[in-house]
Amino acid sequence: MPAHRPRLNCPTAREELYAYVAVLKDRAEVDPKSALRDESSKKYLMIRKSANTPSGYTVNVREDVVAKELETAGRLVVLSNDVADAKEALSNYRQKDVVEKGFLRLKTNLDLGRLRVHRDDSMQNKVFIGFIVLIFLSHLHKVMLDKGLYKAMTMKKLLLILSKLRVQHINGQRILFPLTKEQKAIYKAFAIKEPV
């Protein structure tokens, strides 16, 4: 009899999913060979041969799969007086979210929550520079996302790796320190020719 598949849009999604996986694990420990043929068991469990167990198999929960599924659990409700089409409403919401995250970056990463200036022109200059930096950070984020760089590093680590790039001028000759493997990967991801 198949285990009851949880409904991840309910308030107890976490408990239901963990209970479902626990049932799958119990069944797999009793009959590991049939669990190897079951798609749900293969998705949530790691079943390996082992000489140290009576059944000849070890059964472990794939915590990364469970965590990833719980990240997207739930429903989103968007209400609007103007937009009737659901796709347009969701698109508008996501665009608004991008703007909100941009302002959050201005306030936190660039320390522009409080401007600490006394003159109007100083305030305008500081906000303008912050806006330019925000455009740069947004492009950096997009490329890192598109090229999968977040799997290996954070944005802060990427900037730290690039800050270690060194050039020396000796007797009028420019000498570049050799690029590291990570620096080469960053240049390649951003489609920038490596410096020589």
N, C-alpha and C positions, 0 to 999 in steps of 0.2 A: 504494500500500500504506500503510495507516495506521501511524503511529508507535506503538511500544509504550507503553501507559499505565502509569506507575509505580505501585507499591504503596506508599502512604505510611505503612503501619504497620511497615515493615521498618527495621532500624537505619541503612540507607544511604538513607533517604528523600530527604534533601537532594540527594545526588549523583544519584539516579535522576530526580528532578524536573528538576534543572538539565540533565541529559543529554536528557531528553524535550523540554524547551523548546528546547534547542540544535538538535535534529533538526527540530522544527517551524520554527524560524527559518531553517535552511538550506533547507528545502523552500519556504518562503515567499519567500525571495530568488530561487530558481530560477523559481517559478511563483506570483507574488503573487495573480493572479486566482482561482486555485482555492483558495488559502489564505483568501481573503476569504469563501469559501462554507463553509469548515471551521469547526465550532463550537470545537474545541480551539484552533485557531490564533487565532480571534477572542478567545478567553478569555485567552490568555497573551501575545498579540502585538498591537502597535499597527502597523497597516499603513496608510500614507498615501501619496497621490500626491505625486510629486516630479519636477521637470524636471531635477534635478541628477544623477540616477542612470540607468544604461543601461536598467534594467528599467522605469523610470518610477514606481517606488515605493520608499519607505524602510520598513524593517522594524526595529522595536525591541521589546525584551522589556518586558512590563509587570511591573516589579519589585515593585510593591505587591501585585499578585495572587499572585505566587509567594511573597512573604513571608507574606501572610495564610494561604495554604494550608499553609505549613510550620508556622505557629503551632498549628494544630490537628492536625498529623500525629502519629501514634502511637496507642498503646492504653493504657487504664487498667485495672489489675487490682486489684480489691478483694476481700479474703478475709475471711470471717466465720464464726464458729462458731454464731451465733444467727440471722442473717438468711438466708433461703433465696431470697427474691425479689430479682432483680437491680435492679429499679427502686427498691425500698425501700432496698437497700444503697447505691445511688448517691445517693439523697436524704439518707440519714444521713451519708454522706461529705461531701456538699456543705454540710450544716448544720454539721458539725464544722469544715469549712474556714472558714466564716464566723466562728465563735468564735475560731479560731486567728488569723485576720487581725485580729479585734478586739483580742486581746491584743498582737499585734505593733504595732498602732497605739498602744495604751497605752504600750508600751515605747519606741517610736521617736518618733512625732509628739508625744506629750505628755511625753516624758522621764520616764516612770515605771518604767524598768527598775530603777533603784536609788532607793529612796524617800528616803534621806538624812534620816531623822527619828529622834528619840530617845525619843519617847513613843508609847504605843499609840494614844491618842486622836488624835494628829497624823497617824499612819499611816492610821487609819480615815477621817479627814476628807479626806486627800489622795486616797485610793483612791476615795472616794465622789464627789468632784468630778471625778476622772478618768473615772469611770463615766458621769456625767451628760454630760460632754464627748464621750465615745465614742458615746453615743446620738445626740447632736446631729450628730457627724461621719458616723455611719452614715446618718442621714436625708439629710444633705447629699449624700453619695455616691449614694444611691438616686435622688434627684431629678435630680442631674446626669447619671446614667446613663440614666434614663427619658426625660429631655428632650433628650438629645444635647448637653449643654453641654461634655462632654469633647472634642468635636471642635474647639472654639474656645479652650478654656482648661483649666488644671489647677485643682484645688481651691485650691491656694495662690494662684493668680492671681485666682480668684473672690473670695477673702477680701481680697486686696489691693485689688481694684477697689471692693469695698464699703467698705473702710476709708477710701477717698478721699471718701466722702460727707460733706459739711460743712454745719453749721448755725451761724449766728451770731445772737446776741441783741443788738440795738441798740435802746437806749431802750425796753426791755421788749417789743420786737417781734421775733418769731422769723422769721429769713430763711434759707431753704434754698437752697443753691447748686443750679443746674440739674443734673438727672440726665444722665449721659452715655448714649449708645446702649447700651453694654454693661451699665450699671446697670439700665436699663429692661428689657433682655432677661432679666436675672437675676430681677428682681421678677416679671416675667411668668411665667417658668419655675416659680417657687415659689408662684405664685398669691397674691402679696401685693400689696395695694393700694399704689400709689406714694405716697410721702409728699408732702405739700404744705406 
